Amino acid sequence: MKLALVLVSGELEKLQAASIIASVASSFGEVAIFATMDGLMAFKKDVVKSRAWKCGELGKSMLSANVPLFPEVLRQAKEVGNLKIYACGMIMDMLGLKKEDFVDIFDDVIGVTGFLRMIEDAKVLFI
């Protein structure tokens, strides 16, 4: 199975769900994640350090319960599964950001066209 996730939301609950889906799927297939829009901004070092994600009641509960959150879940999945994570180059260029402004999780910075070519035969989920 080949799965592609496009992260467009910066909401903690959605990012957490995406990380769990990607983690499980990468243990038995190939998974590619493309972080763009607010989904990309959620990986900024300052946002992750301050845990300043948009979230509802469930997200607030996750933060207070100190459960492993999406950056850690994805790091672990990359270590044991077949998972690649890409940052959206267009958004980074538009905002004057560099790969170094984000937590060290991205395999590469690419554009939409490159990602679409890469996932040509994959099932795609937008989260």
Protein Blocks (a to p, Z undefined) as FASTA:
>chain_A
ZZddddfbfcfklmmmmmmmmmmmmmncccddddehjllmmmgmklmmnopaccdfklmm
mmmnopacfklmmmmmmmmmccdddddfklmmmnopafklpccfbfbdcdfklmmmmmmm
accddZZ
